[in-house]
Amino acid sequence: MTALTTQKQWIKTHRYYPFRYFLRELYPFKVHKISLHAGFTCPNRDGREGSGGCTYCDNESFSPNVKKEVSSIKEQVENGVQFLKRRYGAEKFIAYFQSFSNTYADVNTLKDRYDEALLHKDIIGISIGTRPDCINDDVLNLIDSYTEKYHVWIEYGLQSMHDRTLQLVNRGHNYKEFEDAITRTKYKSNIKICAHVILGLPGEDWDDMMQTAQAVSSLDIDGLKLHHLYVAKNTAMENEFYKGNIKTMSMKEYVSVACDFLERVSPEIVLQRLVGDTHGDTLLSPIWQASKNEVLSAITEELRYRNTYQGIKCVSCNVT
């Protein structure tokens, strides 16, 4: 069943295609992701591509497991299962390798970490967050091997299609490398692909962000995560923020831009995230007096007010 066949349902409720709807189409039980820290690092931190990481990146700000002493993957999975069952009534789970670049190791090491997460009887899938410059055919073959028994995603950080922006935020890769990673992954037809995009990056205007929307839609990916730019403590961007060189969006501004973006995203692409969030006291800006659910509701209400929905202005897909 595709997004288009259930489009009327999500148009009536959210006006965009949420991940939980996608999961309901596949499974008769509640599925949640368990975030894991597998002890990997990043080539943009250890010197292979650069040092210091992306200027906005403090992994601790969005990945709470990084703050703690890293426990075994098995223990993280067990704790996550217990918490999500108790808190949300979840029944089955996707092991989400979130922190840093989770294909940045030799294949044997990767297999050991992935296999450990999949030992739990209630794990039905695996999602692997990484960078487009941290993938090769051996790693893709390993990930593809899990598709025989599990629901498998690979999540590539893109953030923007504009090389000048990627250079400005010290990403350490360009847009062509992202396209190449998508192309190579598509040869493994059972691996689903999710891209990460940040709205409001330094130097980007509305046109730049909408061009990224059209670009990711043209690549026939399966999922998308949108984040608003925020400034966290202990990042290179913190210094620029205090100098007045970094501007962040108000909630109203972000809701408007996110809706513009969604209008240009294919309705076949499932939205795994629509707003970023931070943990603890690391956030400097923007500070919105709203919960994550309130932001999501505001996006739906804005789309409803416009009488529009995801994909209505997508130029690379046929929307009726």
Summary of the structure (lengths in Angstrom):
residues: 320
radius of gyration: 18.7
end to end distance: 17.9
largest distance: 51.8
contacts: 1040
relative contact order: 0.14
helix: 41%
strand: 17%
